[in-house]
Amino acid sequence: MNFMKTGMLLAALTALFMAMGYSLGGSGGAILALLVAAGMNLFTYWNADKIVLKMHNAVEVDAASHPEYYNMVRNLAQRAQLPMPKVYIVDQAQPNAFATGRDPEHSAVAATTGLLQMLSHDEIEGVMAHELGHVKNRDTLIMTMVATIAGAVSMLANFGLFFRDRNAGIAGLMAVLIAPFAAMIVQMAISRTREFGADAAAARISGKPLSLASALAKISGVAARTPNPVAERNPAASQLYIVPGGVRQMFSTHPATEDRIAALQAMADGGGFDGGPGRSGEPATTGRTRKPSALDPTR
């Protein structure tokens, strides 16, 4: 199903590329745009994860540099029966995390320093289990390609506003003006049920659904108030994150955080999860004073 969604998305974005190419250079521009789109689709399939990680200036870590964070991901990957992904840290204040890669054998997970500093060990475990849930559900291919291709469409549209062929008429102008709304194509192409699926997978992998619920409750409001330079430059990148940041709700590809928390609480109430804090009956957030996270990269 995800391969079909990816194909439909690429077809839509290619058509949009051709429309903008026509607005910039007539039929010759449309043919050139088709060739560029075909080459970009092929390049993006093989390299989108590298593009996304470079976009965030992500730094790869290992068991020597960040043992607790790395070993946490390794243990979760083993429980999920997944190949070990590459593990990254993004130096960014906004508390967030994402997964990328075209398949489980070529996957990577990343967390921001803001998230590692803010959450407890169990909450970080829930977040990283969610990202591995995306890997296990094979969501990362379409998520990663959207973030790169939709961004390229927006950049081409901005270019077109200045160099549009004046002979293209109203149709060409409309193509250029509509193109920046590529985020709306993202919203149609990526179902919001994807996040519920990754939350459910995280609950099974970590055994602590309420730890993830607690993490979502803590970071969602802070993420909305904290600047994210990458998402501001490329709004389509926001669909990568566990919670949207800096994107208006009409362009959000995520369900409401309250609905996600309620679903996780329902899972916990249903039982069947092992582990410590976050089991059935424990509230998603508590008034207890939390010790600094053991995974805080600044400690």
DONUVO-799620 format. One line per 2 residues: number of its first residue (from 1); their letters; for each residue x, y, z of N, C-alpha, C. Coordinates in Angstrom, 2 decimals. Layout:
REM DONUVO-799620
NUM> a> X/Y/Z/X/Y/Z/X/Y/Z ~ ...
REM end
This chain:
REM DONUVO-799620
1> mn> 0.83/-1.20/0.00/0.00/0.00/0.00/0.86/1.26/0.00 ~ 1.94/1.27/0.82/2.80/2.45/0.85/3.49/2.68/-0.48
3> fm> 3.84/1.60/-1.21/4.45/1.76/-2.53/3.45/2.40/-3.49 ~ 2.16/2.02/-3.38/1.13/2.62/-4.23/0.97/4.10/-3.90
5> kt> 0.96/4.43/-2.59/0.85/5.83/-2.19/2.04/6.64/-2.69 ~ 3.23/6.04/-2.60/4.42/6.73/-3.07/4.34/7.00/-4.57
7> gm> 3.88/5.99/-5.34/3.75/6.17/-6.78/2.75/7.25/-7.13 ~ 1.61/7.29/-6.42/0.60/8.32/-6.68/1.14/9.70/-6.33
9> ll> 1.88/9.78/-5.23/2.45/11.06/-4.83/3.45/11.56/-5.86 ~ 4.33/10.67/-6.32/5.33/11.06/-7.31/4.67/11.49/-8.62
11> aa> 3.58/10.81/-9.00/2.87/11.19/-10.22/2.27/12.59/-10.07 ~ 1.68/12.88/-8.90/1.07/14.20/-8.67/2.12/15.30/-8.68
13> lt> 3.25/15.06/-8.01/4.29/16.07/-7.94/4.97/16.26/-9.29 ~ 5.09/15.17/-10.07/5.65/15.28/-11.41/4.75/16.12/-12.31
15> al> 3.44/15.89/-12.19/2.49/16.69/-12.97/2.58/18.16/-12.58 ~ 2.75/18.42/-11.29/2.89/19.80/-10.84/4.18/20.42/-11.38
17> fm> 5.25/19.63/-11.40/6.51/20.09/-11.97/6.32/20.47/-13.44 ~ 5.61/19.62/-14.18/5.40/19.88/-15.60/4.56/21.14/-15.81
19> am> 3.55/21.35/-14.94/2.72/22.54/-15.06/3.56/23.80/-14.84 ~ 4.44/23.73/-13.86/5.30/24.89/-13.61/6.31/25.07/-14.73
21> gy> 6.82/23.94/-15.27/7.73/24.03/-16.40/7.08/24.68/-17.60 ~ 5.80/24.34/-17.83/5.07/24.96/-18.94/4.88/26.45/-18.70
23> sl> 4.60/26.82/-17.44/4.40/28.24/-17.14/5.69/29.04/-17.31 ~ 6.84/28.36/-17.14/8.12/29.05/-17.25/8.66/29.06/-18.68
25> gg> 8.35/27.99/-19.45/8.96/27.92/-20.79/8.13/27.24/-21.84 ~ 6.82/27.22/-21.66/5.97/26.62/-22.68/6.14/25.11/-22.75
27> sg> 5.88/24.52/-23.94/5.95/23.07/-24.10/7.37/22.55/-23.87 ~ 8.37/23.34/-24.30/9.76/22.93/-24.06/10.07/22.89/-22.58
29> ga> 9.54/23.86/-21.84/9.74/23.87/-20.39/9.08/22.69/-19.71 ~ 7.90/22.28/-20.23/7.21/21.13/-19.65/8.01/19.85/-19.85
31> il> 8.58/19.67/-21.05/9.39/18.48/-21.33/10.64/18.47/-20.45 ~ 11.27/19.62/-20.33/12.46/19.71/-19.48/12.10/19.41/-18.03
33> al> 10.95/19.93/-17.58/10.52/19.67/-16.20/10.25/18.18/-15.99 ~ 9.69/17.50/-17.00/9.44/16.06/-16.90/10.74/15.29/-16.73
35> lv> 11.76/15.66/-17.52/13.06/14.98/-17.41/13.70/15.25/-16.05 ~ 13.60/16.50/-15.60/14.16/16.85/-14.29/13.43/16.08/-13.19
37> aa> 12.09/16.02/-13.28/11.31/15.32/-12.25/11.65/13.83/-12.22 ~ 11.81/13.22/-13.41/12.15/11.79/-13.45/13.50/11.53/-12.81
39> gm> 14.49/12.38/-13.14/15.80/12.23/-12.54/15.77/12.48/-11.05 ~ 14.99/13.47/-10.62/14.92/13.79/-9.19/14.22/12.68/-8.41
41> nl> 13.16/12.10/-8.99/12.47/11.00/-8.32/13.41/9.83/-8.08 ~ 14.20/9.49/-9.11/15.14/8.38/-8.99/16.22/8.70/-7.95
43> ft> 16.77/9.91/-8.03/17.81/10.30/-7.08/17.27/10.33/-5.65 ~ 16.05/10.84/-5.50/15.47/10.97/-4.17/15.20/9.61/-3.55
45> yw> 14.76/8.65/-4.36/14.48/7.31/-3.81/15.71/6.75/-3.11 ~ 16.89/6.93/-3.72/18.11/6.35/-3.17/18.78/7.24/-2.13
47> na> 18.51/8.53/-2.15/19.29/9.45/-1.32/18.46/10.35/-0.40 ~ 17.13/10.17/-0.35/16.29/11.08/0.42/16.67/11.08/1.90
49> dk> 17.03/9.93/2.45/17.39/9.90/3.87/18.63/10.75/4.14 ~ 19.60/10.69/3.25/20.82/11.51/3.41/20.47/13.00/3.31
51> iv> 19.55/13.33/2.39/19.15/14.73/2.22/18.48/15.23/3.49 ~ 17.57/14.44/4.05/16.84/14.84/5.26/17.79/15.01/6.44
53> lk> 18.71/14.08/6.61/19.65/14.17/7.73/20.58/15.37/7.57 ~ 21.01/15.64/6.34/21.87/16.80/6.10/21.08/18.10/6.31
55> mh> 19.82/18.09/5.91/18.94/19.24/6.10/18.87/19.65/7.57 ~ 18.93/18.64/8.46/18.84/18.90/9.90/20.22/18.99/10.56
57> na> 21.30/18.88/9.79/22.65/18.86/10.36/22.77/17.80/11.45 ~ 22.16/16.65/11.18/22.15/15.56/12.16/23.55/14.94/12.29
59> ve> 23.90/14.58/13.53/25.22/13.99/13.82/25.01/12.54/14.26 ~ 25.67/11.62/13.57/25.53/10.20/13.92/26.27/9.92/15.23
61> vd> 25.65/9.10/16.08/26.25/8.72/17.35/26.35/7.20/17.42 ~ 27.15/6.72/18.37/27.32/5.28/18.53/27.40/4.94/20.01
63> aa> 27.72/3.69/20.29/27.76/3.22/21.68/28.87/3.89/22.47 ~ 29.88/4.38/21.80/30.99/5.03/22.51/30.66/6.47/22.87
65> sh> 30.01/7.19/21.96/29.76/8.62/22.20/28.51/8.87/23.05 ~ 27.46/8.09/22.84/26.20/8.26/23.59/25.65/6.87/23.92
67> pe> 26.28/6.17/24.86/25.95/4.76/25.10/24.50/4.50/25.51 ~ 23.93/5.33/26.39/22.58/5.03/26.87/21.54/5.25/25.78
69> yy> 21.67/6.33/25.05/20.75/6.61/23.95/20.88/5.55/22.86 ~ 22.10/5.24/22.47/22.33/4.25/21.41/21.83/2.87/21.84
71> nm> 22.17/2.47/23.06/21.75/1.13/23.53/20.24/1.04/23.69 ~ 19.60/2.15/24.05/18.14/2.16/24.13/17.54/1.83/22.76
73> vr> 18.02/2.51/21.72/17.51/2.26/20.37/17.81/0.82/19.95 ~ 19.00/0.34/20.27/19.36/-1.04/19.91/18.42/-2.04/20.58
75> nl> 18.14/-1.85/21.85/17.25/-2.77/22.57/15.83/-2.72/22.00 ~ 15.37/-1.53/21.67/14.03/-1.40/21.09/13.98/-2.05/19.71
77> aq> 15.03/-1.87/18.91/15.08/-2.49/17.58/15.04/-4.01/17.69 ~ 15.75/-4.54/18.68/15.73/-5.99/18.88/14.34/-6.48/19.26
79> ra> 13.65/-5.72/20.14/12.30/-6.10/20.54/11.34/-6.01/19.37 ~ 11.58/-5.06/18.47/10.73/-4.90/17.29/11.11/-5.85/16.16
81> ql> 12.20/-6.60/16.34/12.73/-7.51/15.32/13.06/-6.74/14.03 ~ 13.77/-5.63/14.23/14.21/-4.78/13.12/15.73/-4.77/13.05
83> pm> 16.28/-4.54/11.85/17.73/-4.31/11.77/18.08/-3.05/12.55 ~ 19.30/-3.00/13.07/19.73/-1.83/13.83/19.79/-0.61/12.92
85> pk> 19.01/0.43/13.23/19.09/1.65/12.40/20.30/2.49/12.79 ~ 20.68/3.42/11.95/21.66/4.41/12.34/20.99/5.39/13.30
87> vy> 21.77/5.91/14.25/21.21/6.74/15.31/21.85/8.12/15.25 ~ 21.00/9.16/15.29/21.47/10.54/15.14/20.93/11.43/16.24
89> iv> 21.64/12.54/16.46/21.18/13.63/17.33/21.19/14.91/16.51 ~ 20.11/15.69/16.65/20.00/16.98/15.99/20.10/18.06/17.06
91> dq> 21.05/18.97/16.89/21.24/20.05/17.86/20.18/21.13/17.62 ~ 19.04/20.97/18.28/17.91/21.86/18.08/17.09/21.94/19.36
93> aq> 16.63/23.14/19.70/15.91/23.35/20.96/14.52/22.72/20.92 ~ 13.89/22.69/19.75/12.53/22.13/19.69/12.57/20.64/20.04
95> pn> 11.77/20.19/21.02/11.76/18.76/21.37/11.03/17.96/20.30 ~ 11.75/17.13/19.57/11.13/16.38/18.50/12.01/15.19/18.11
97> af> 11.49/14.35/17.23/12.23/13.18/16.75/11.64/12.76/15.41 ~ 12.42/12.03/14.62/11.91/11.54/13.34/12.67/10.29/12.92
99> at> 12.08/9.57/11.96/12.73/8.42/11.35/12.80/8.66/9.85 ~ 13.78/8.07/9.20/13.93/8.25/7.77/14.55/6.99/7.17
101> gr> 14.56/6.90/5.84/15.11/5.73/5.16/14.09/5.07/4.26 ~ 14.57/4.43/3.19/13.65/3.86/2.21/13.09/2.51/2.64
103> dp> 13.72/1.83/3.60/13.23/0.54/4.10/13.93/0.24/5.42 ~ 13.47/-0.79/6.16/14.08/-1.08/7.46/15.58/-1.37/7.40
105> eh> 16.07/-1.86/6.26/17.49/-2.17/6.13/18.33/-0.91/5.92 ~ 17.69/0.20/5.57/18.41/1.46/5.33/17.73/2.59/6.11
107> sa> 17.51/2.36/7.39/16.76/3.32/8.19/17.66/4.06/9.16 ~ 17.15/5.18/9.64/17.84/5.98/10.65/16.79/6.64/11.53
109> va> 17.13/6.83/12.80/16.26/7.56/13.72/17.05/8.70/14.33 ~ 16.36/9.79/14.63/17.03/10.97/15.18/16.17/11.61/16.24
111> at> 16.82/12.15/17.26/16.14/12.92/18.30/16.87/14.24/18.47 ~ 16.12/15.28/18.81/16.76/16.58/19.03/17.31/16.66/20.45
113> tg> 18.26/17.55/20.64/18.80/17.76/21.98/17.71/18.28/22.91 ~ 16.78/19.07/22.36/15.67/19.56/23.18/14.84/18.44/23.76
115> ll> 14.59/17.40/22.95/13.81/16.26/23.43/14.59/15.46/24.47 ~ 15.87/15.20/24.22/16.68/14.40/25.14/16.87/15.10/26.48
117> qm> 16.86/16.42/26.47/17.02/17.17/27.71/15.72/17.24/28.50 ~ 14.60/17.18/27.82/13.31/17.47/28.45/12.64/16.25/29.07
119> ls> 12.80/15.08/28.45/12.02/13.92/28.84/12.77/12.97/29.75 ~ 12.02/12.14/30.44/12.60/11.09/31.26/13.04/9.92/30.38
121> hd> 13.75/8.98/30.97/14.23/7.80/30.23/13.08/7.05/29.59 ~ 12.02/6.76/30.37/10.89/6.00/29.83/10.17/6.76/28.73
123> ei> 10.07/8.07/28.86/9.40/8.88/27.84/10.21/8.90/26.54 ~ 11.52/9.02/26.65/12.36/8.97/25.45/12.24/7.60/24.80
125> eg> 12.19/6.57/25.61/12.02/5.21/25.08/10.72/5.10/24.29 ~ 9.65/5.70/24.82/8.38/5.67/24.10/8.46/6.40/22.77
127> vm> 9.14/7.55/22.75/9.29/8.33/21.52/10.10/7.55/20.48 ~ 11.22/6.96/20.90/12.04/6.24/19.93/11.35/4.96/19.46
129> ah> 10.54/4.36/20.33/9.74/3.20/19.90/8.73/3.63/18.83 ~ 8.18/4.83/18.98/7.27/5.37/17.95/7.99/5.50/16.61
131> el> 9.21/6.03/16.63/9.96/6.18/15.38/10.28/4.83/14.76 ~ 10.61/3.86/15.60/10.85/2.51/15.07/9.54/1.89/14.57
133> gh> 8.41/2.32/15.14/7.12/1.89/14.62/6.91/2.34/13.18 ~ 7.34/3.57/12.87/7.28/4.04/11.48/8.15/3.17/10.58
135> vk> 9.33/2.81/11.07/10.22/1.96/10.29/9.58/0.60/10.05 ~ 9.02/0.03/11.11/8.41/-1.31/11.00/7.20/-1.29/10.08
137> nr> 6.43/-0.20/10.13/5.25/-0.07/9.27/5.58/0.40/7.86 ~ 6.87/0.63/7.61/7.36/1.08/6.30/6.72/2.40/5.86
139> dt> 6.58/3.31/6.83/6.09/4.65/6.53/7.20/5.56/6.03 ~ 8.43/5.22/6.33/9.53/6.18/6.15/9.81/6.51/4.69
141> li> 9.53/5.60/3.76/9.79/5.88/2.35/8.99/7.09/1.89 ~ 7.68/7.04/2.08/6.85/8.14/1.59/7.08/9.40/2.42
143> mt> 7.31/9.27/3.73/7.57/10.44/4.57/8.83/11.17/4.12 ~ 9.88/10.41/3.83/11.16/11.01/3.47/11.11/11.64/2.08
145> mv> 10.47/10.95/1.13/10.41/11.48/-0.23/9.54/12.74/-0.28 ~ 8.48/12.77/0.50/7.64/13.96/0.55/8.44/15.16/1.03
147> at> 9.22/14.96/2.09/9.97/16.07/2.68/10.94/16.69/1.68 ~ 11.52/15.88/0.80/12.50/16.39/-0.14/11.86/16.91/-1.43
149> ia> 10.94/16.13/-2.00/10.36/16.52/-3.30/9.43/17.72/-3.16 ~ 8.58/17.73/-2.14/7.67/18.87/-1.95/8.47/20.15/-1.70
151> ga> 9.58/20.02/-1.00/10.43/21.19/-0.80/11.00/21.70/-2.10 ~ 11.38/20.78/-2.99/11.91/21.19/-4.29/10.83/21.88/-5.12
153> vs> 9.59/21.38/-5.05/8.50/22.01/-5.77/8.30/23.45/-5.30 ~ 8.34/23.65/-3.99/8.16/25.00/-3.44/9.27/25.94/-3.90
155> ml> 10.51/25.43/-3.92/11.62/26.27/-4.37/11.47/26.64/-5.84 ~ 11.05/25.68/-6.67/10.85/25.95/-8.08/9.74/26.99/-8.28
157> an> 8.70/26.89/-7.44/7.60/27.86/-7.55/8.08/29.26/-7.21 ~ 8.89/29.38/-6.18/9.44/30.69/-5.82/10.30/31.25/-6.95
159> fg> 11.07/30.37/-7.59/11.87/30.79/-8.74/10.97/31.27/-9.87 ~ 9.88/30.53/-10.08/8.98/30.85/-11.17/8.27/32.18/-11.02
161> lf> 8.05/32.60/-9.78/7.39/33.89/-9.57/8.21/35.04/-10.16 ~ 9.52/34.86/-10.21/10.39/35.93/-10.71/10.74/35.77/-12.19
163> fr> 10.74/34.51/-12.67/11.22/34.29/-14.04/10.16/33.64/-14.93 ~ 8.90/33.78/-14.57/7.82/33.16/-15.33/7.75/33.76/-16.74
165> dr> 7.44/32.90/-17.72/7.23/33.34/-19.10/5.94/34.16/-19.16 ~ 6.04/35.42/-19.50/4.87/36.29/-19.51/3.84/35.85/-20.55
167> na> 4.26/35.04/-21.53/3.33/34.59/-22.55/2.49/33.39/-22.09 ~ 2.81/32.88/-20.91/2.08/31.70/-20.44/0.66/32.05/-20.01
169> gi> 0.39/33.31/-19.76/-0.97/33.73/-19.43/-1.38/33.38/-18.01 ~ -2.72/33.47/-17.79/-3.29/33.25/-16.47/-3.03/31.82/-15.99
171> ag> -3.13/30.84/-16.90/-2.95/29.44/-16.49/-1.55/29.23/-15.91 ~ -0.55/29.81/-16.56/0.80/29.66/-16.05/0.98/30.34/-14.71
173> lm> 0.41/31.53/-14.57/0.50/32.23/-13.29/-0.15/31.43/-12.18 ~ -1.31/30.83/-12.46/-2.00/30.03/-11.44/-1.17/28.83/-11.04
175> av> -0.49/28.19/-12.03/0.34/27.03/-11.71/1.43/27.41/-10.73 ~ 2.05/28.56/-10.95/3.13/29.01/-10.08/2.61/29.38/-8.70
177> li> 1.43/30.03/-8.66/0.88/30.45/-7.38/0.37/29.27/-6.55 ~ -0.14/28.25/-7.23/-0.68/27.09/-6.51/0.43/26.19/-6.00
179> ap> 1.56/26.17/-6.69/2.64/25.24/-6.34/3.12/25.34/-4.89 ~ 3.23/26.55/-4.28/3.69/26.58/-2.88/2.79/25.81/-1.93
181> fa> 1.59/25.48/-2.35/0.70/24.72/-1.49/0.91/23.22/-1.65 ~ 2.15/22.84/-1.98/2.49/21.42/-2.07/2.23/20.71/-0.76
183> am> 2.27/21.45/0.35/1.97/20.85/1.66/0.56/20.27/1.69 ~ -0.35/20.81/0.88/-1.70/20.26/0.83/-1.71/18.90/0.15
185> iv> -0.82/18.72/-0.83/-0.67/17.41/-1.45/-0.15/16.42/-0.41 ~ 0.78/16.90/0.42/1.29/16.06/1.50/0.15/15.60/2.38
187> qm> -0.74/16.52/2.74/-1.84/16.20/3.64/-2.75/15.15/3.02 ~ -2.98/15.24/1.70/-3.84/14.26/1.04/-3.14/12.91/0.87
189> ai> -1.82/12.96/0.64/-1.08/11.74/0.33/-0.76/10.91/1.56 ~ -0.61/11.57/2.69/-0.20/10.85/3.90/-1.35/10.84/4.89
191> sr> -1.89/9.67/5.15/-3.02/9.56/6.06/-2.60/9.84/7.49 ~ -3.46/10.54/8.23/-3.17/10.80/9.63/-3.21/9.52/10.47
193> tr> -3.83/8.46/9.93/-3.85/7.19/10.66/-2.45/6.61/10.81 ~ -1.50/7.09/9.98/-0.11/6.64/10.09/0.43/6.87/11.49
195> ef> 0.12/8.03/12.10/0.63/8.33/13.44/0.00/7.42/14.49 ~ -1.30/7.14/14.36/-1.94/6.21/15.29/-1.29/4.83/15.17
197> ga> -0.98/4.43/13.94/-0.33/3.13/13.74/1.04/3.06/14.38 ~ 1.83/4.14/14.27/3.15/4.17/14.89/3.04/4.22/16.41
199> da> 2.02/4.92/16.94/1.81/4.94/18.39/1.47/3.55/18.90 ~ 0.61/2.84/18.17/0.25/1.48/18.59/1.46/0.56/18.53
201> aa> 2.27/0.70/17.48/3.49/-0.11/17.37/4.44/0.20/18.53 ~ 4.55/1.48/18.89/5.42/1.88/20.00/4.96/1.25/21.31
203> ar> 3.65/1.21/21.52/3.12/0.60/22.74/3.49/-0.88/22.81 ~ 3.44/-1.56/21.67/3.81/-2.98/21.65/5.31/-3.17/21.83
205> is> 6.10/-2.30/21.20/7.56/-2.45/21.26/8.09/-2.15/22.66 ~ 7.66/-1.03/23.22/8.19/-0.62/24.53/7.44/-1.23/25.69
207> gk> 6.17/-1.58/25.47/5.35/-2.08/26.56/4.88/-1.00/27.51 ~ 5.06/0.29/27.14/4.73/1.39/28.04/3.95/2.47/27.28
209> pl> 2.69/2.21/26.97/1.93/3.18/26.18/1.79/4.54/26.85 ~ 1.70/4.55/28.20/1.51/5.83/28.88/2.80/6.63/29.00
211> sl> 3.92/5.99/28.84/5.17/6.76/28.76/5.20/7.59/27.49 ~ 4.73/7.00/26.38/4.62/7.76/25.13/3.55/8.84/25.27
213> as> 2.43/8.52/25.91/1.38/9.51/26.11/1.91/10.70/26.92 ~ 2.69/10.40/27.95/3.26/11.47/28.77/4.22/12.32/27.95
215> al> 5.02/11.68/27.12/5.96/12.42/26.26/5.21/13.34/25.30 ~ 4.15/12.83/24.68/3.37/13.64/23.75/2.76/14.85/24.46
217> ak> 2.26/14.63/25.67/1.65/15.73/26.42/2.67/16.81/26.74 ~ 3.90/16.41/27.04/4.93/17.37/27.41/5.48/18.15/26.22
219> is> 5.70/17.46/25.11/6.43/18.12/24.03/5.54/18.84/23.03 ~ 4.25/18.48/22.95/3.42/19.05/21.88/3.29/20.57/22.00
221> gv> 3.00/21.06/23.20/2.87/22.50/23.38/4.18/23.24/23.21 ~ 5.26/22.66/23.75/6.58/23.30/23.64/7.03/23.34/22.19
223> aa> 6.79/22.25/21.44/7.20/22.21/20.04/6.49/23.28/19.22 ~ 5.22/23.53/19.55/4.46/24.53/18.80/5.00/25.94/19.04
225> rt> 5.61/26.16/20.23/6.10/27.50/20.57/7.57/27.69/20.24 ~ 8.29/26.61/19.95/9.73/26.69/19.76/10.06/26.72/18.27
227> pn> 10.87/27.67/17.81/11.20/27.75/16.39/11.88/26.48/15.88 ~ 11.58/26.14/14.64/12.23/25.02/13.96/12.66/25.53/12.58
229> pv> 13.94/25.92/12.44/14.39/26.52/11.18/14.17/25.64/9.97 ~ 14.30/24.32/10.12/14.14/23.42/8.98/12.69/23.43/8.49
231> ae> 11.73/23.32/9.42/10.32/23.33/9.04/9.88/24.68/8.50 ~ 10.50/25.75/8.99/10.16/27.09/8.49/10.62/27.25/7.05
233> rn> 11.77/26.66/6.70/12.26/26.74/5.32/11.50/25.77/4.41 ~ 11.14/24.62/4.94/10.48/23.58/4.17/9.34/22.99/5.00
235> pa> 8.12/23.57/4.92/7.01/23.09/5.74/6.70/21.62/5.58 ~ 7.01/21.04/4.40/6.73/19.62/4.20/7.55/18.74/5.13
237> as> 8.66/19.26/5.67/9.49/18.47/6.58/8.79/18.20/7.89 ~ 7.78/19.00/8.23/7.13/18.85/9.53/6.42/17.51/9.67
239> ql> 6.04/16.89/8.53/5.34/15.61/8.63/6.27/14.48/9.04 ~ 7.57/14.73/9.08/8.51/13.72/9.56/8.45/13.55/11.08
241> yi> 8.11/14.63/11.80/8.31/14.66/13.24/7.20/13.93/14.00 ~ 7.51/13.57/15.25/6.52/12.89/16.08/5.39/13.84/16.45
243> vp> 5.69/15.13/16.60/4.64/16.15/16.77/4.95/17.28/15.79 ~ 3.92/17.88/15.19/4.18/18.98/14.25/4.68/20.20/15.00
245> gg> 5.55/20.94/14.36/6.08/22.14/14.99/6.16/23.27/13.99 ~ 5.52/24.40/14.32/5.60/25.58/13.46/4.77/25.49/12.20
247> vr> 3.78/24.58/12.16/2.93/24.43/10.98/1.48/24.60/11.40 ~ 0.73/25.41/10.66/-0.67/25.61/10.98/-1.45/24.31/10.84
249> qm> -2.51/24.16/11.66/-3.26/22.92/11.71/-3.80/22.51/10.34 ~ -4.18/23.51/9.50/-4.75/23.16/8.20/-3.74/22.43/7.31
251> fs> -2.45/22.60/7.57/-1.43/21.90/6.81/-0.84/20.71/7.56 ~ -1.36/20.43/8.75/-0.78/19.38/9.57/-1.17/18.01/9.05
253> th> -0.21/17.09/9.03/-0.48/15.70/8.66/-0.65/14.83/9.89 ~ -0.71/15.44/11.07/-0.84/14.70/12.33/-2.24/14.85/12.90
255> pa> -2.76/13.79/13.53/-4.01/13.94/14.27/-3.78/14.78/15.52 ~ -4.86/15.22/16.16/-4.74/16.01/17.38/-4.02/15.20/18.45
257> te> -3.11/15.85/19.17/-2.34/15.16/20.20/-3.27/14.56/21.25 ~ -4.35/15.28/21.59/-5.30/14.77/22.59/-5.89/13.44/22.16
259> dr> -6.17/13.28/20.87/-6.73/12.02/20.37/-5.70/10.90/20.46 ~ -4.45/11.23/20.19/-3.40/10.21/20.28/-3.21/9.76/21.72
261> ia> -3.22/10.71/22.65/-3.07/10.38/24.07/-4.23/9.51/24.54 ~ -5.45/9.86/24.11/-6.62/9.08/24.50/-6.52/7.65/23.98
263> al> -6.02/7.48/22.75/-5.87/6.13/22.19/-4.84/5.33/22.97 ~ -3.74/5.97/23.36/-2.71/5.28/24.15/-3.24/4.92/25.53
265> qa> -4.02/5.79/26.14/-4.61/5.48/27.44/-5.57/4.31/27.33 ~ -6.32/4.24/26.21/-7.22/3.11/26.00/-6.44/1.82/25.85
267> ma> -5.29/1.86/25.19/-4.44/0.67/25.07/-3.96/0.22/26.45 ~ -3.54/1.19/27.26/-3.05/0.86/28.60/-4.17/0.27/29.45
269> dg> -5.37/0.84/29.34/-6.49/0.32/30.11/-6.86/-1.09/29.69 ~ -6.56/-1.41/28.42/-6.84/-2.76/27.95/-5.86/-3.79/28.46
271> gg> -4.71/-3.33/29.01/-3.71/-4.24/29.58/-2.89/-4.91/28.50 ~ -2.09/-5.87/28.91/-1.27/-6.64/27.99/0.08/-6.04/27.73
273> fd> 0.47/-5.01/28.49/1.78/-4.38/28.30/2.60/-4.61/29.55 ~ 3.89/-4.92/29.34/4.77/-5.08/30.48/5.62/-3.83/30.62
275> gg> 6.52/-3.83/31.55/7.40/-2.68/31.74/7.03/-1.92/32.99 ~ 7.79/-0.87/33.25/7.64/-0.11/34.47/6.62/0.99/34.32
277> pg> 7.02/2.26/34.59/6.09/3.37/34.50/5.44/3.43/33.14 ~ 4.14/3.73/33.14/3.42/3.75/31.88/2.49/2.57/31.73
279> rs> 2.39/1.70/32.76/1.48/0.59/32.67/0.06/1.05/32.97 ~ -0.88/0.12/32.81/-2.28/0.45/32.99/-2.53/1.06/34.36
281> ge> -3.30/2.16/34.36/-3.70/2.78/35.60/-2.89/3.99/35.97 ~ -1.66/4.11/35.44/-0.85/5.28/35.78/-1.22/6.44/34.87
283> pa> -1.44/7.63/35.40/-1.79/8.75/34.55/-0.66/9.11/33.60 ~ -1.02/9.77/32.50/-0.01/10.11/31.49/1.00/11.10/32.02
285> tt> 0.61/11.98/32.91/1.55/12.90/33.52/1.33/12.91/35.01 ~ 2.36/13.16/35.76/2.26/13.17/37.20/2.88/14.44/37.72
287> gr> 2.63/14.70/39.00/3.17/15.89/39.61/4.50/15.67/40.27 ~ 5.08/14.46/40.12/6.35/14.18/40.77/7.49/14.93/40.11
289> tr> 8.47/15.29/40.91/9.64/15.97/40.38/10.49/14.96/39.61 ~ 10.84/15.32/38.39/11.61/14.41/37.53/13.09/14.73/37.61
291> kp> 13.89/13.68/37.74/15.34/13.86/37.65/15.72/14.15/36.21 ~ 16.83/14.84/35.99/17.28/15.09/34.61/17.44/13.78/33.84
293> sa> 17.11/13.80/32.58/17.21/12.60/31.77/18.66/12.11/31.71 ~ 18.80/10.80/31.82/20.13/10.19/31.72/20.67/10.30/30.30
295> ld> 19.80/10.61/29.35/20.21/10.68/27.96/20.51/12.10/27.52 ~ 20.40/13.05/28.44/20.66/14.47/28.12/22.09/14.61/27.58
297> pt> 22.26/15.00/26.32/23.60/15.07/25.74/24.48/16.16/26.36 ~ 23.86/17.05/27.14/24.64/18.12/27.76/25.19/17.73/29.12
299> r> 24.77/16.55/29.63/25.25/16.13/30.95/26.63/15.53/30.83
REM end
